Amino acid sequence: MENFSFKNDTDIRFGTGRIESELHDAVAQFGDKVLLVYGGHSIKKSGLYDQVKNVLSDLKIVELPGVEPNPKIASVREGQKLAQENDVDVVLAVGGGSVIDASKVIASAKFYQGDPWDLVVKANGADRMKLDQLPVVDILTLSATGTEMNFGSVISNPETHQKFGTGGPHTPAVSFLDPMLTYTVSKWQTAAGSMDIFSHLIEQYFNRTENNDVSRGMIEGLMRSVLKWAPVALDEPSNYDARANLMWTATMALNGIVRSGNKGGWTVHSLEHELSAYYDITHGVGLGILTPRWMKFALKDSSTTALFARFGRQVFDIQEADDHKAAEAAIQATYNWISKLGFPMTLPEVDIKDETNFDAMATSAVETGSLDKVAYVTIRVDDAKEIYRESMKKW
């Protein structure tokens, strides 16, 4: 195991009925000027918007609606302007990962006089770490990214075809996690969110750190939870146990605890960020298409066989004594599970019909993710293009 430090200050409020009784004080403890950030019409249709406004009726609220999936820097810029002009005290994010990601960058951008895109691209958020950051309170409505309990955000700039991760000085101050708020999430977004959770775990599981059975064991348990409960949530959208397990698994998958003692970079996310930067596809769908192809590529390196075999046995209960056969079976089982989530499994099915941007995408993925230096299996530009090309084909 590697040396590590772990700290997370997020106050988790998990369960039903807590918004009505606890949201006001959770927000008002930071001040009475609130920037309310949300996405489309879903929180108004569900009644959550009205509930929040009623609970906070005595506070001064300015609103930033319209944050899109793969959150765009334009929303962050508008949020920065509102936060500065109204001297807000706290940001309240109501929505999924995109809304919360944008809110966290806005919370830093309030104290920045330049373009907030600087806080994304400069040294992967190093400038943000030098700033103060407004407290962020969030109400989560989609189980996927884990942003409700971590330091990170991912922001897109369509004008430059860039999508980068950035880190700030603080995790959200308070996160409300009510599984019932995810009952109305569509099958598409439930499937994509489940894949995002699973991919976060995959990225942290496959690394070169030896003998960290604590982290690997936790990840295996969380993986089994996703495998079990995602299909239930798809078939029974109002199944509380399914929604609750997915929600807490998403949070645990990326709050920092399961990576403790490990080191290494993420590969598939770097490759997928390029897909959604150029084509604005759903992040989880891109991950679902790329992950099995990356696994096949990684297994070409014989040093990966033992870990893939362990993954197959511990996560999919594969009963095969031969490590290489177990590893191959694990990859096939992964593909089978992803495909049963019900979304496309090749790039042409999400309207990526040719290789026009593959050179630029592969170059950027390798550079921004340092995939030739820190990835579980070294990825060079030609390797990245190979994975993209394999993702064009049927399995």
Salt bridges, closest charged atoms under 4 A:
ASP9 OD2 - LYS7 NZ 3.90
ASP11 OD2 - ARG13 NH2 2.87
GLU22 OE1 - ARG13 NH1 2.83
GLU22 OE2 - ARG18 NE 2.90
ASP25 OD1 - HIS24 ND1 3.20
ASP32 OD2 - LYS60 NZ 4.00
ASP58 OD1 - HIS24 NE2 2.89
GLU63 OE2 - LYS53 NZ 2.89
GLU68 OE1 - LYS72 NZ 3.70
ASP87 OD2 - LYS33 NZ 3.46
ASP87 OD1 - LYS110 NZ 2.76
ASP115 OD2 - ARG77 NH2 2.94
ASP127 OD1 - LYS130 NZ 3.82
ASP196 OD1 - HIS200 NE2 2.94
ASP196 OD1 - HIS269 NE2 3.58
ASP196 OD1 - HIS283 NE2 3.40
GLU203 OE2 - HIS269 ND1 2.96
ASP213 OD1 - ARG310 NH1 3.18
GLU220 OE2 - ARG310 NE 2.62
GLU272 OE1 - LYS163 NZ 3.86
GLU272 OE1 - HIS283 ND1 2.55
ASP280 OD1 - LYS72 NZ 3.54
ASP301 OD2 - ARG208 NH2 3.43
ASP323 OD1 - ARG313 NH2 2.86
GLU328 OE2 - HIS324 NE2 3.22
ASP351 OD1 - LYS353 NZ 3.94
GLU355 OE1 - ARG389 NE 2.90
ASP359 OD1 - LYS385 NZ 2.75
ASP372 OD1 - LYS373 NZ 3.55
ASP382 OD1 - LYS385 NZ 3.68
GLU386 OE2 - LYS300 NZ 2.56
GLU390 OE2 - LYS393 NZ 2.94
